């Protein structure tokens, strides 16, 4: 991890504002979804990337009922259904 020297204070509602430079550097736009990860005592913020609910792949996704399935898992499911399974 690279330290930036930028320190921000949480507001009364717990909101944190990312500096414009950081938003620009990572290509973050208004209303863009982000994910928050916890790792021990660290909090990580990343751009949200939908992932397959079965294998966590993030390419060739199809959305169904607010869930994502990749093409490979979709083909596996089709095969399973054809086999009666």
Protein Blocks (a to p, Z undefined) as FASTA:
>chain_A
ZZehiacdddfkopacddfklmmmnopaehiacddddehjaccddddddddfklopaghi
aceehiacdfklmmmmmmmmmnoZZ
